[in-house]
Amino acid sequence: MVWFVTCLAVWMPSPEARECDEPALSAVLERLARAHGIEEPPPLILREGDGAPRAVADGSILVFTGRLGSSMTEPALAFVLAHEWAHLLLGHPRRLGAATLLQVALGGTGPGVDALWLRLELEADAAALEWMSSAGYPGYASLDALDLLTTPSDATWTRRVALARRLWEE
């Protein structure tokens, strides 16, 4: 069964997805795990393409290889992975999945789902900033990651960047 929600996946990885064998990605995730005393980080699943990384309902993080090119620094990657891991730890795929299914059953997406999605994104951003900072990564890298993965035309971009600036400057 495959189902997709814009910007946050609540689906299972496709058959062409493969477990991560990229040492740099695994090293960043392991550093984040060590900083919080977690023995086993979630599995990273690589997939060809240019999509944004996503938390998956099976507890893994899906990473598209085209999106994480040479322009993403290790600290920015730490924010991205910590953000997706925060979605998993905070139960966001389950929460957004249930809300979205209900909304679709009632005739489509709408302001309620959009507001929930924004709240979950901001929660994951805040958790990721705290997490990456405690692992020794600079908080300003979150702004680099947001610039690479979202656009100023995205309705959430302004609020997410403002939150990131406020939190890492504290």
Secondary structure, DSSP 8 states (H G I E B T S, - for coil): -----TTS--S---TT-EE---HHHHHHHHHHHHHTT-SS---EEEESSS---EE-TTS-EEEETTTSSTTS-HHHHHHHHHHHHHHHHTTHHHHHHHHHHHHHHTTS--HHHHHHHHHHHHHHHHHHHHHHHHTT--TTHHHHHHHHHS-TTSTTHHHHHHHHHHHHH-
